[in-house]
């Protein structure tokens, strides 16, 4: 064990996180679900979702036999919904190909949907104490600073350097603790902003600290201004049967979730409602517009509530749309839930 790992583990014993829910009754299933949830999401955000998820889906068999809608309903609010689809698909694969037992071989784990090299290593290290280096965002930041590796970590040659350092420092014992310690250090002391270098167990050897480069490492990706898209979200309702909801495609943003029908701001609302659904509009009520940002664009949403003159005979897009009672709508993205939460009895009264 080199000095890097030794100091890190000594720090972890006193300062690391030892009471996370996936560390209790630790097994491959529990660690796997946690690692997928923790991709691009902070620990404190994940914890309540994880606990609820484990209550609903306590093992792989229950998860595999659940519908995708049930899984997405429990995921709603966590974002990056492709992770939930991969989780469900992986559970189905494990049930059919591995008799419901999560594989213990690195290559087999790596081959499962939604699992990359770092996630595969983290799962096996934490659940089985196998020796595998990890390289998530927190670890990249720690290693970039400790070794003063300049260049955006998303570049292949920079990432390869970081993998070499991760392999170099990974010990042969206490792999579960070491893996958690690396993630903990990056999430706490070696944070992206306002790092607490004075408390870091690695500060005496950190090259970035010695050369005053902590604030500029890891090198940031040059960013362009994000494009802005503008959409109108329609709350089409009938007091007897509920709201018209639209199933989104399985690919793309909010894949597989239910959403409110959308249209461009320049489209005529009355004409579109008649052409798409055979709906005659009785009244339109505007709700305040708001912005929802993704990693690659901003979405400006203008919601409006549509009261109908009469219930249409048949919905033209019935294969993707259905009427749902407001209280029963569950598997929706955060901005859609935000709109639904604003709906009052007055807005949803009879036209």
Helices and strands as residue ranges (DSSP letters): H 3-15, G 21-23, H 28-37, H 43-56, H 60-65, H 68-75, H 82-97, H 106-110, H 117-128, H 137-146, H 156-169, H 175-187, G 197-199, H 207-210, G 214-216, E 227-238, E 242-247, E 258-263, H 269-277, E 281-286, E 290-293, E 297-308, E 321-324, G 326-328, H 334-341
